[in-house]
Amino acid sequence: MGMKGKVALGAVVGVVVIAAVSANAGDNSDSGTSGGGKGSSAAADRKPGGDTKDTGKAADKDTDKAASIDGSGDYQVGSDIKPGTYRSTGNTDGMCYWERAKDASGELDSLLANDNVTGTGYVTVKATDKLFTSSDCADWEAVDPNAKGGAPKTEMAGDGGMFKVGVDIAPGTYKSTGNTDDMCYWERTKDADHSIDSILANNNVSGTAVVTISASDAYFKTSGCKDWKKA
């Protein structure tokens, strides 16, 4: 299939304010960016489809199919992996890329959701998905999306990726200071589907960012920000 250029799903490019959707929503341009701002998880850059690495792990993983996914490869949902919510942690160089697809054609129209991950990423692979692709990510582990944490933190790394509310972080009002060039992007979501409908609110911020994370939120995503502390 050869090398594909970087592309973005048409759901979100740049900032989307849920209460008043920006003109960028639904933008299917090939540029994949708008004004240099960071897009949501529904607008990740697509990496070359053939970029995989040999992890040295056995291909036959029937016994732990429900528990883990190698960080690089194409996986058929239902035969190679089971549907469910997965987490990948320790991604440090921004090269981790994943996508959910409705078929294995490799065409843009087959994409259901995708994301580039720094830090921790969560994704829910649905039973109706046909293919899950992961490239240059730390291995994925199955997690219980309904699990509750014992002592959620009240601080988080500004480039830490996704945090599960009530498990990884406590709900409340958080502040991040010293952000420059609108490179700080945050997102509150109701699930880990990474669709436009998943987003409750999001923003690109320069300077001080303040956001209230509700106990009813499922996840909070942060990228390119200074560290967050609960006010």
VEXVEXFI-930357 format. One line per 5 residues: number of its first residue (from 1); their letters; for each residue x, y, z of C-alpha. Coordinates in steps of 0.25 Angstrom, whole numbers. Example, Ala and Ser with C-alpha at 12.3 -4.5 7.8 and 13.67 -1.06 7.14 Angstrom:
1> as> 49,-18,31 ~ 55,-4,29
REM end
This chain:
1> mgmkg> 0,0,0 ~ 12,9,2 ~ 14,21,10 ~ 2,29,14 ~ 3,44,17
6> kvalg> -2,49,31 ~ -17,51,31 ~ -27,54,41 ~ -41,49,43 ~ -51,60,39
11> avvgv> -58,60,53 ~ -49,71,60 ~ -38,79,55 ~ -32,90,65 ~ -41,95,76
16> vviaa> -55,90,77 ~ -64,97,88 ~ -76,88,90 ~ -86,99,94 ~ -82,106,81
21> vsana> -76,97,71 ~ -65,104,63 ~ -64,105,48 ~ -53,95,48 ~ -63,83,52
26> gdnsd> -65,74,40 ~ -53,79,33 ~ -48,68,23 ~ -36,76,18 ~ -23,68,16
31> sgtsg> -15,77,24 ~ -19,71,37 ~ -17,84,45 ~ -23,97,47 ~ -16,109,52
36> ggkgs> -5,101,58 ~ -14,96,70 ~ -15,82,75 ~ -27,74,70 ~ -35,65,79
41> saaad> -33,50,80 ~ -43,49,68 ~ -33,56,59 ~ -19,49,61 ~ -9,49,50
46> rkpgg> -9,36,43 ~ 5,29,42 ~ 10,19,31 ~ 1,7,31 ~ 13,-2,30
51> dtkdt> 21,3,41 ~ 22,-8,51 ~ 33,-14,60 ~ 36,-28,64 ~ 34,-29,79
56> gkaad> 39,-43,79 ~ 27,-49,85 ~ 20,-61,80 ~ 9,-59,70 ~ -1,-69,77
61> kdtdk> -6,-62,89 ~ -20,-69,90 ~ -18,-71,105 ~ -16,-56,108 ~ -24,-50,97
66> aasid> -33,-43,106 ~ -22,-37,115 ~ -12,-31,106 ~ -9,-26,92 ~ 6,-24,86
71> gsgdy> 9,-9,84 ~ 11,-11,69 ~ 2,-19,59 ~ -11,-20,52 ~ -21,-28,60
76> qvgsd> -35,-34,56 ~ -45,-31,66 ~ -52,-44,71 ~ -41,-54,66 ~ -28,-47,70
81> ikpgt> -33,-38,81 ~ -46,-37,89 ~ -54,-24,90 ~ -52,-16,102 ~ -45,-4,108
86> yrstg> -29,-4,107 ~ -19,4,113 ~ -4,7,109 ~ 5,14,118 ~ 19,19,118
91> ntdgm> 19,25,103 ~ 30,36,104 ~ 33,40,90 ~ 20,44,83 ~ 21,33,73
96> cywer> 10,23,79 ~ -1,23,69 ~ -14,15,68 ~ -27,14,60 ~ -40,6,60
101> akdas> -45,3,47 ~ -58,-3,41 ~ -50,-11,31 ~ -36,-15,26 ~ -36,-7,13
106> gelds> -26,4,19 ~ -34,15,13 ~ -38,28,20 ~ -53,24,20 ~ -50,12,28
111> lland> -45,20,40 ~ -54,20,52 ~ -45,27,62 ~ -30,29,64 ~ -20,36,73
116> nvtgt> -5,39,75 ~ -2,36,90 ~ 9,42,99 ~ 8,37,113 ~ -4,28,116
121> gyvtv> -15,25,105 ~ -28,18,107 ~ -37,13,96 ~ -50,4,95 ~ -49,-6,84
126> katdk> -64,-9,80 ~ -70,-22,76 ~ -74,-16,63 ~ -60,-11,60 ~ -52,-20,50
131> lftss> -38,-16,52 ~ -29,-10,63 ~ -16,-4,58 ~ -5,0,68 ~ 9,6,64
136> dcadw> 21,8,73 ~ 12,8,86 ~ 15,1,99 ~ 7,-11,100 ~ -8,-10,103
141> eavdp> -14,-16,115 ~ -29,-19,117 ~ -35,-11,128 ~ -49,-10,135 ~ -55,3,130
146> nakgg> -64,2,143 ~ -53,0,153 ~ -51,10,164 ~ -38,15,170 ~ -34,15,184
151> apkte> -27,28,185 ~ -27,36,172 ~ -17,47,170 ~ -19,62,171 ~ -7,65,162
156> magdg> -4,61,148 ~ 7,63,137 ~ 3,73,127 ~ 7,64,115 ~ 2,51,122
161> gmfkv> -8,47,112 ~ -22,41,118 ~ -25,40,132 ~ -37,32,137 ~ -46,41,146
166> gvdia> -48,34,160 ~ -37,24,158 ~ -24,32,152 ~ -29,46,157 ~ -39,51,166
171> pgtyk> -50,60,161 ~ -49,75,164 ~ -44,88,159 ~ -30,88,153 ~ -20,99,149
176> stgnt> -8,99,139 ~ 1,111,138 ~ 11,116,129 ~ 6,110,116 ~ 11,117,103
181> ddmcy> 7,117,88 ~ -6,111,90 ~ 1,97,90 ~ -7,93,103 ~ -19,84,99
186> wertk> -29,78,109 ~ -41,70,107 ~ -52,64,116 ~ -59,52,111 ~ -70,42,115
191> dadhs> -64,30,109 ~ -51,25,102 ~ -58,23,88 ~ -50,35,83 ~ -62,40,75
196> idsil> -67,54,74 ~ -79,50,82 ~ -69,45,93 ~ -64,60,96 ~ -71,67,107
201> annnv> -62,80,106 ~ -48,83,101 ~ -39,95,99 ~ -25,100,94 ~ -19,109,104
206> sgtav> -8,119,105 ~ -5,125,119 ~ -13,119,131 ~ -22,108,129 ~ -34,105,138
211> vtisa> -43,93,137 ~ -53,86,146 ~ -54,71,144 ~ -67,66,148 ~ -69,53,156
216> sdayf> -78,48,144 ~ -66,50,134 ~ -60,37,130 ~ -46,42,125 ~ -38,55,125
221> ktsgc> -27,57,114 ~ -16,67,114 ~ -5,69,104 ~ 6,80,103 ~ 2,86,116
226> kdwkk> 9,90,129 ~ 6,81,140 ~ -8,81,146 ~ -11,83,161 ~ -24,83,168
231> a> -28,96,173
REM end
